[in-house]
Amino acid sequence: MDANTNPIELCGTVAAVIYQNEENGYAVLKLDVDDGSQTMVVGCIPYAVPGESMIVTGSWMTHPAHGQQFKAEFAERTMPETADAIYAYLAGRAVRGIGPATASLMVSRFGADTLNVLEYEPEKLCTIKGISLSKAKAMSANFRRQAGMRRLIEFLASANIRPVIALRMYQYYGDDALQLVQDNPYILVSDAIGATFQEADALALGHGFDDQSAERVAAATLYELAYNAVRGHCFISYRNLLAATSQLSGVPDELVAESVDTLVQSGELVRERVAGCDGCYLARLHEAETYTAERLLAMTQTEYRRMPDTEQIAARIEAQLGLTFADQQKETLCLACQHQVIAITGGPGTGKTTSIRAILALFDVLKLDTQLAAPTGRAAKRMSELTGRSAQTIHRLLEAGMSDDHQDITFRRDEDDPLEPSSSTSAPWWTFRSCARCCAPCALSAGSSSWAMPTSFRPLDRATSFRTSSAAASCRPCA
């Protein structure tokens, strides 16, 4: 919702659920508004069902294909209380396993207390013909999930926290979600949930948390590290972390320092000297960078003794491409023949693309296969245009997928199932670890990069090749 737009409220009853995504909660609803009109409502409204009443807050929008719709940012939802309303709710198949006939029997037996029985005393449902104990427990579990989600949404809405955060929280923690977030609202800032510090802070302070509590300062500290990680920094200096966290939370540097010490002891944060700096890492990023560095260093230990005549090959490639290589570009060709991994860095116009094209031509002469990959689809397309060869995203190269709980990205290619002999990548830090895992120690792997490498390595100022980083590649047995 635009900051300059006054929010609009619509009160009504769900007439129909046109679309519902159970993974992210996105729904398209027909809402019978209390003024007698009917409108389409779209937004994150998990487990919406026909017959339920709600107050949606948001703004009007015009869809190019479907016309005017109401985009809901928040939805205040109420459970039916009268026997007739409960019947309409259950008859609309709000609960899996309950249709109009079963709903009629339940409401006839329990009246306005039907939903309480369904949630807390499902064994009583067995007194109704056709409902076994296992079926009663299954219906109750389905209803409790909906009820738990609604209570969680209601609790978070008190601080205007997005419904999608409630959905993630419930998917991750299940029935314990509400109690956990009541005990410590700052749990919302974790990677798995993805709320901002400001959202969690508003909820916590609104429910009486001390503004100098250990939970609050720790959440602010981890949030600063995560915020900088998204912007390409695997670590930030201890001094900068203290200053940034103090500014974000409004607490003295001394309290932030105590929090850093506690987080180091708990293993959530790593503090160490790196590149002459007192650096602070999120533990997962420290592990990823350390592992990547170890793999790259291991790959640099092998040099190939059987060297082709690169001078002669370079002359052939120059004639083929219609170019004259600079001395460093010739050196790059030589290094590509000698080492398992090289890096090419530099700003625009410094010859990176020419060097990559030359390396690819070199490997063609040596009858070596290559694969090209880049971090995004756009970058892969650009790489393909510049080299005249097929390129793909790193995620596709490594055969990315989702974990069983749909919380994390996983890669099929790893140490146990490495890539085919050769690959060429242009990779950011968050895929470097996975790239390193799927390259066998004796595989010549390479890539190219035109960005400032956001790790503890200082990037070079000009297009430069050197043997301990990443450019185009192939594989062959170690000499």
LINGI-V912037 format. One record per backbone hydrogen bond with DSSP energy under -1.0 kcal/mol. NH is the residue of the N-H (numbers start at 1). CO is the residue of the C=O. E is the energy in kcal/mol with one decimal. If there is no record, write none. Layout:
BEGIN
NH:CO:E ; NH:CO:E
END
This chain:
BEGIN
5:2:-1.7 ; 8:58:-2.6 ; 10:56:-2.4 ; 12:54:-2.1 ; 13:32:-2.2 ; 14:52:-2.5 ; 15:30:-3.1 ; 16:30:-1.3 ; 18:28:-2.3 ; 19:28:-1.6 ; 21:26:-2.8 ; 25:21:-2.1 ; 27:43:-2.8 ; 28:19:-2.4 ; 29:41:-3.1 ; 30:16:-2.8 ; 31:39:-3.1 ; 32:13:-3.1 ; 33:31:-1.0 ; 33:37:-2.3 ; 34:11:-2.9 ; 36:33:-2.2 ; 39:31:-2.0 ; 41:29:-2.7 ; 42:70:-2.6 ; 43:27:-1.6 ; 45:25:-2.0 ; 45:43:-1.2 ; 51:14:-3.1 ; 52:49:-1.5 ; 54:12:-2.4 ; 55:76:-2.8 ; 56:10:-2.4 ; 57:74:-2.7 ; 58:8:-2.3 ; 59:71:-1.8 ; 61:69:-2.7 ; 63:67:-3.7 ; 67:63:-2.0 ; 69:61:-3.1 ; 70:40:-2.8 ; 71:59:-2.8 ; 72:42:-3.1 ; 73:57:-3.0 ; 74:57:-1.8 ; 76:55:-3.2 ; 78:53:-1.8 ; 86:82:-2.6 ; 87:83:-2.4 ; 88:84:-2.3 ; 89:85:-2.1 ; 90:86:-2.7 ; 91:87:-3.1 ; 93:90:-1.7 ; 98:95:-2.1 ; 103:99:-2.8 ; 104:100:-2.2 ; 105:101:-1.9 ; 106:102:-2.5 ; 107:103:-2.6 ; 108:104:-2.2 ; 109:105:-1.6 ; 110:106:-2.9 ; 111:107:-2.1 ; 113:110:-1.8 ; 114:111:-1.8 ; 117:113:-2.1 ; 118:114:-2.5 ; 119:115:-2.0 ; 120:116:-2.9 ; 121:117:-1.6 ; 124:121:-1.9 ; 125:122:-1.5 ; 126:123:-1.3 ; 127:124:-1.7 ; 128:125:-1.9 ; 131:128:-1.9 ; 136:132:-2.5 ; 137:133:-2.4 ; 138:134:-2.0 ; 139:135:-2.6 ; 140:136:-2.3 ; 141:137:-2.5 ; 142:138:-2.0 ; 143:139:-2.2 ; 144:140:-3.0 ; 145:141:-1.8 ; 146:142:-1.6 ; 147:143:-3.0 ; 148:144:-3.2 ; 149:145:-2.2 ; 150:146:-2.5 ; 151:147:-2.4 ; 152:148:-2.1 ; 153:149:-2.8 ; 154:150:-2.5 ; 155:151:-2.4 ; 156:152:-2.6 ; 157:153:-2.5 ; 159:156:-1.9 ; 160:157:-1.9 ; 161:156:-1.8 ; 165:162:-1.2 ; 167:163:-2.2 ; 168:164:-2.2 ; 169:165:-2.4 ; 170:166:-2.5 ; 171:167:-2.6 ; 172:168:-2.1 ; 173:169:-2.6 ; 174:170:-2.4 ; 176:173:-1.4 ; 177:174:-2.0 ; 180:176:-2.5 ; 181:177:-2.4 ; 182:178:-2.0 ; 183:179:-2.2 ; 184:180:-2.2 ; 187:184:-2.1 ; 188:185:-1.8 ; 189:186:-1.5 ; 190:187:-1.4 ; 194:190:-2.8 ; 195:188:-2.4 ; 200:196:-2.0 ; 201:197:-2.8 ; 202:198:-2.1 ; 203:199:-1.8 ; 204:200:-2.7 ; 205:201:-2.9 ; 206:202:-1.7 ; 208:205:-1.4 ; 209:204:-2.3 ; 213:210:-1.8 ; 217:213:-2.1 ; 218:214:-2.4 ; 219:215:-2.2 ; 220:216:-2.2 ; 221:217:-2.2 ; 222:218:-2.5 ; 223:219:-2.3 ; 224:220:-2.1 ; 225:221:-1.7 ; 226:222:-2.5 ; 227:223:-3.0 ; 228:224:-2.1 ; 229:225:-1.9 ; 230:226:-1.9 ; 232:229:-2.0 ; 233:228:-2.2 ; 236:280:-1.7 ; 238:278:-3.4 ; 241:237:-2.6 ; 242:238:-2.4 ; 243:239:-2.0 ; 244:240:-2.9 ; 245:241:-2.5 ; 246:242:-2.2 ; 247:243:-2.2 ; 248:244:-2.3 ; 249:245:-2.6 ; 250:246:-2.4 ; 256:252:-1.4 ; 257:253:-2.7 ; 258:254:-2.0 ; 259:255:-2.0 ; 260:256:-2.6 ; 261:257:-2.2 ; 262:258:-2.1 ; 263:259:-2.7 ; 264:260:-2.3 ; 265:261:-2.1 ; 266:262:-2.0 ; 268:263:-1.5 ; 269:263:-1.5 ; 270:281:-2.5 ; 272:279:-2.0 ; 274:277:-2.9 ; 277:274:-1.7 ; 279:272:-2.3 ; 279:277:-1.3 ; 280:236:-2.4 ; 281:270:-3.2 ; 283:268:-1.9 ; 286:282:-2.3 ; 287:283:-2.4 ; 288:284:-1.9 ; 289:285:-2.8 ; 290:286:-2.7 ; 291:287:-2.5 ; 292:288:-2.3 ; 293:289:-2.6 ; 294:290:-2.5 ; 295:291:-2.4 ; 296:292:-2.7 ; 297:293:-2.7 ; 298:294:-2.3 ; 299:295:-2.0 ; 300:296:-1.2 ; 304:338:-2.1 ; 307:305:-1.5 ; 310:308:-1.7 ; 313:309:-2.3 ; 314:310:-3.1 ; 315:311:-2.0 ; 316:312:-1.8 ; 317:313:-2.4 ; 318:314:-2.7 ; 319:315:-2.0 ; 320:316:-2.2 ; 321:317:-3.0 ; 322:318:-1.5 ; 323:318:-1.9 ; 330:326:-2.0 ; 331:327:-2.2 ; 332:328:-1.9 ; 333:329:-1.7 ; 334:330:-1.9 ; 335:331:-2.6 ; 336:332:-2.5 ; 337:333:-1.1 ; 338:334:-1.2 ; 339:335:-2.6 ; 343:466:-1.4 ; 345:464:-1.1 ; 350:347:-1.2 ; 355:351:-2.0 ; 356:352:-2.4 ; 357:353:-2.7 ; 358:354:-2.2 ; 359:355:-2.4 ; 360:356:-2.6 ; 361:357:-2.2 ; 362:358:-2.4 ; 363:359:-2.5 ; 364:360:-1.8 ; 365:361:-2.1 ; 366:362:-1.9 ; 367:364:-1.3 ; 368:363:-3.3 ; 373:424:-2.1 ; 374:392:-1.7 ; 380:376:-2.3 ; 381:377:-2.3 ; 382:378:-2.4 ; 383:379:-2.6 ; 384:380:-2.4 ; 385:381:-2.3 ; 386:382:-2.4 ; 387:383:-2.0 ; 388:384:-2.2 ; 392:372:-1.8 ; 394:374:-2.0 ; 397:393:-2.5 ; 398:394:-2.6 ; 399:396:-1.1 ; 400:395:-2.6 ; 401:410:-2.6 ; 403:408:-2.6 ; 406:403:-1.9 ; 410:401:-3.3 ; 412:399:-1.7 ; 413:398:-1.9 ; 419:438:-2.5 ; 424:371:-2.7 ; 425:446:-2.1 ; 426:373:-1.0 ; 431:428:-1.3 ; 435:431:-2.6 ; 436:432:-2.8 ; 437:433:-2.1 ; 438:434:-1.4 ; 439:436:-1.0 ; 443:440:-2.5 ; 445:340:-1.2 ; 446:423:-1.8 ; 448:425:-1.5 ; 449:344:-1.9 ; 455:453:-2.0 ; 464:345:-1.2
END
